[in-house]
Amino acid sequence: MTLSFRLGLATAVAFLTCSAFPQNPEKLITPTLLCDHIDYLASDSLKGRNTPSPGLDSAAAYIAREFQSEGLKPVNGSYYQTFYICKKNLGDKNILSVITKNGEQHELKLKTGFIPFDICSSGKVDAPLAFAGYGITAPEYNFDDYAGLDVTGKVVLVLRNEPQKEDSGSVFNGVESTRHSSLNSKMLNAARHGAVAILLVNGPLNYTSMKPRGFTWPALSKVIPPDALPFGICGENDTVMPVIHVGEELVDLLFGSVDSLRRIQSAIDSLLKPVSFELTGVSVSAEITMKEDRLQTQNVVGMIPGTDPSGEVLVIGGHYDHVGLMKEHADSIKDYIFNGADDNASGTSGVMAVAKAMAAMKKSPERTVLFILFAGEEKGLFGSRYYVNHPLLPLEKTVAMLNLDMISRNGADSLRLAGASVSPDIAKIIRRENKQ
């Protein structure tokens, strides 16, 4: 383990100025120091450091106290970068009905006829319906499902995925999906064209089942745990309209049969030209309600200010969260806490140890060094995503980020480093320093 930290510290030194350091700064990094940090962060009392949780907050307070005691400076007056995550659930009222050409109203049932997606927003809609193929506008592939189709103020029905999904020769990157296939891209594209809601249906060429899946809401399942709800950074990807998964019942109402929709999809795929049209005389009435709980969490930060007027920054960090509990209460047989000693109490301890060594410098470094421990990595890189979108120090001045994640898994005589192919300058420094 000493080799790991000596190399990590040497790499950081190369970004700073060697004259600023005492003769052997790595001697401040001891097995006892590292074990003390890991023992606390991975202890049962922190209950697996889930995001958000009291255990994670306790870990954050511990890190902040250490940063302060080691002499690191707060950033903008605080050792915390607070942000909020939103937990979403189905509301009490979710209805969807289709009015056909003859004026008949067909109400679809929640779960069997339709299911809202997790990116769905609350909303009430009464509007005409149009079929917009795959719902894709991709000028780089000379393809636009909305060409010649006015969907302003309308609901759009679109197919999932993208044309030629199973064709290795497809202009849409072969069998690999492009960004246009994502649900979020389809929603935003529909909004740009003036639509007020989007219905998605499985393409019969690609799916054997036409059942709506949407999101697996616990309220619609007997086996999904009640707390298995979608999380996201509040305000990061604001949903703009109801986004609903529909199935065979709606297809039969609109097209007569699944085979009819299959023929339409086949025409789009074979010609790579849109087959979009208004469904004359057909309209949709829907009311979707979503509930959101707003929960606070935080990244932990501390810095050593640099002396160089350029204001360049080196970031050293990792994530300090883990995945929490297997279940709410322990039984007499099974350990139910995911303690996360390796992932990533080890990396967190490494960041804290390197911070301690650098803070012991008799002379300030030329570059500012920002130490940051992220929350919510296990939930989807929440903390690091939030920092990049709301940087505490200018990103254009940030020259590199050294990330310490699961650093206790190295072999006895080797150190494994990831990212050399995308960071050739850092790789060159590491190879040079490793000769020592």
CORKAFEN-V368612 format. One record per pair of residues at least 12 apart in sequence whose C-alpha atoms are under 6 Angstrom apart, sorted by sequence separation. I is the first residue (numbers start at 1). J is the second residue. D is the distance in Angstrom with one decimal. If there is no record, write none. Layout:
# CORKAFEN-V368612
I|J|D ; I|J|D
This chain:
# CORKAFEN-V368612
96|108|5.7 ; 133|145|5.8 ; 325|337|4.7 ; 132|145|5.7 ; 325|338|5.8 ; 324|338|5.6 ; 64|79|5.8 ; 322|340|5.7 ; 162|181|5.3 ; 6|26|5.9 ; 161|181|4.5 ; 135|158|5.4 ; 134|158|5.0 ; 320|344|5.8 ; 129|154|5.8 ; 131|156|5.7 ; 133|158|5.2 ; 134|159|4.6 ; 128|154|5.1 ; 129|155|4.8 ; 130|156|5.0 ; 131|157|4.8 ; 132|158|5.4 ; 133|159|6.0 ; 127|154|5.2 ; 129|156|5.8 ; 134|162|6.0 ; 320|348|5.7 ; 214|245|5.2 ; 212|245|5.3 ; 212|246|5.1 ; 317|351|5.9 ; 212|247|4.9 ; 211|247|5.0 ; 210|247|5.2 ; 210|248|5.4 ; 155|195|5.7 ; 153|194|5.9 ; 154|195|5.0 ; 155|196|5.6 ; 157|198|6.0 ; 159|200|5.7 ; 152|194|4.1 ; 153|195|5.3 ; 154|196|5.7 ; 155|197|4.8 ; 156|198|5.0 ; 157|199|4.7 ; 158|200|5.1 ; 159|201|5.1 ; 160|202|5.5 ; 151|194|6.0 ; 152|195|5.3 ; 153|196|5.6 ; 155|198|5.7 ; 157|200|5.8 ; 159|202|5.9 ; 151|195|5.5 ; 159|203|5.6 ; 197|241|5.3 ; 197|242|5.1 ; 198|243|5.0 ; 199|244|4.9 ; 200|245|4.9 ; 201|246|5.4 ; 199|245|5.8 ; 201|247|6.0 ; 135|186|5.7 ; 320|373|5.8 ; 313|367|5.5 ; 315|369|5.8 ; 317|371|5.5 ; 319|373|5.0 ; 320|374|5.9 ; 321|375|5.4 ; 312|367|5.4 ; 313|368|4.7 ; 314|369|4.9 ; 315|370|4.7 ; 316|371|5.0 ; 317|372|4.7 ; 318|373|5.2 ; 319|374|4.3 ; 313|369|5.8 ; 315|371|5.9 ; 317|373|5.5 ; 347|404|4.7 ; 204|262|5.3 ; 308|366|4.8 ; 347|405|4.8 ; 306|365|5.1 ; 307|366|4.7 ; 347|406|5.5 ; 306|366|4.6 ; 346|406|5.9 ; 347|407|5.5 ; 306|367|4.4 ; 344|405|5.9 ; 346|407|5.9 ; 306|368|3.9 ; 344|406|5.4 ; 305|368|4.5 ; 343|406|5.0 ; 304|368|5.7 ; 342|406|5.0 ; 304|369|5.2 ; 303|369|5.5 ; 342|408|6.0 ; 303|370|4.4 ; 303|371|5.8 ; 302|371|5.3 ; 301|371|5.6 ; 301|372|4.5 ; 300|372|5.6 ; 300|373|5.1 ; 299|373|5.7 ; 299|374|4.7 ; 299|375|5.4 ; 313|397|5.9 ; 314|398|5.9 ; 312|397|4.7 ; 313|398|4.5 ; 314|399|5.9 ; 316|401|5.7 ; 318|403|5.2 ; 312|398|5.7 ; 313|399|6.0 ; 314|400|5.4 ; 315|401|4.5 ; 316|402|4.8 ; 317|403|5.1 ; 318|404|5.0 ; 318|405|5.9 ; 117|214|4.5 ; 118|215|5.6 ; 114|212|5.7 ; 116|214|5.5 ; 117|215|4.8 ; 115|214|5.0 ; 164|269|5.3 ; 163|269|5.1 ; 121|239|5.4 ; 119|239|5.9 ; 121|241|5.3 ; 121|242|5.0 ; 120|242|4.7 ; 120|243|4.7 ; 117|243|5.9 ; 117|244|5.7 ; 116|244|4.3 ; 115|244|5.8 ; 116|245|5.9 ; 145|274|4.9 ; 115|245|5.3 ; 114|245|5.5 ; 114|246|4.5 ; 88|230|5.7 ; 87|230|5.8 ; 133|276|5.5 ; 87|231|4.6 ; 132|276|4.7 ; 86|231|5.6 ; 131|276|5.5 ; 86|232|5.4 ; 131|277|5.4 ; 85|232|5.4 ; 130|277|6.0 ; 85|233|4.3 ; 86|234|5.2 ; 130|278|4.2 ; 85|234|5.0 ; 130|279|5.2 ; 84|234|5.7 ; 129|279|5.8 ; 129|282|5.9 ; 128|282|6.0 ; 129|283|5.1 ; 128|283|4.0 ; 127|283|5.5 ; 127|284|5.5 ; 126|284|5.7 ; 126|285|4.4 ; 125|285|5.5 ; 125|286|5.1 ; 124|286|5.7 ; 124|287|4.3 ; 123|287|5.8 ; 123|288|5.3 ; 122|288|5.0 ; 122|289|4.5 ; 122|290|5.3 ; 101|281|4.7 ; 101|282|5.5 ; 100|282|4.8 ; 99|282|5.6 ; 99|283|5.3 ; 98|283|5.9 ; 98|284|4.7 ; 97|284|6.0 ; 97|285|5.3 ; 96|285|5.9 ; 96|286|4.4 ; 95|286|5.5 ; 95|287|5.3 ; 94|287|5.6 ; 94|288|4.6 ; 94|289|6.0 ; 93|289|5.7 ; 91|289|4.6 ; 91|290|4.5 ; 90|290|4.8 ; 91|291|5.3 ; 89|290|5.8 ; 89|291|5.2 ; 88|291|5.7 ; 88|292|4.5 ; 87|292|5.4 ; 87|293|5.1 ; 86|293|5.5 ; 86|294|4.6 ; 85|294|5.9 ; 85|295|5.3 ; 84|295|5.4 ; 84|296|4.5 ; 84|297|6.0 ; 83|297|5.7 ; 82|297|5.9 ; 83|298|5.8 ; 82|298|4.3 ; 81|298|5.3 ; 81|299|5.0 ; 80|299|5.7 ; 80|300|4.7 ; 79|300|5.7 ; 80|301|5.8 ; 79|301|4.9 ; 79|302|5.8 ; 74|302|5.1 ; 73|302|5.5 ; 72|302|5.4 ; 73|303|5.1 ; 72|303|5.2 ; 72|304|5.7 ; 52|297|5.9 ; 50|321|5.9 ; 49|321|5.1 ; 50|322|5.3 ; 49|322|5.1 ; 50|323|4.8 ; 48|322|5.7 ; 50|324|4.2 ; 48|323|5.9 ; 49|324|5.4 ; 48|324|3.8 ; 47|324|5.8 ; 70|356|5.7 ; 48|337|5.8 ; 47|337|5.9 ; 48|338|5.0 ; 48|339|4.6 ; 42|339|4.9 ; 42|340|5.8 ; 42|341|5.0 ; 41|345|5.8 ; 38|345|5.4 ; 37|349|5.6 ; 34|349|5.7 ; 29|353|5.8 ; 51|376|5.3 ; 28|357|5.7 ; 25|357|5.5 ; 21|361|5.0 ; 20|363|4.7 ; 20|365|6.0 ; 16|365|5.7 ; 16|366|5.8 ; 16|367|5.7 ; 11|430|6.0
